[in-house]
Amino acid sequence: TAFLHGDLEEEIYMQQPQGYEVKGKENLVCRLKKSLYGLKQAPRQWYLKFDRFMTEQGYNRCHFDHCVYFKRLENGSYIILLLYVDDM
């Protein structure tokens, strides 16, 4: 469900899902407001939202691996977060 939180930058339309067609409007399409699992854009949009959140929380992204975030605490220790697809 993580990919459902990504915000779309483009206008994307899809056919009405089977079983949820509106009677009398079966030929109309739905405009997506959020990303859906299976869209080519879904992983990227989710990552951009995640990256923005981590930056707002004071984490830095590693320059060598953009799936590694770190934050130095006041006592000199670090928090290191590793991101793998949509799992931390």
Order of alpha helices (4+ residues) and beta strands (2+ residues): beta-beta-alpha-beta-beta-beta
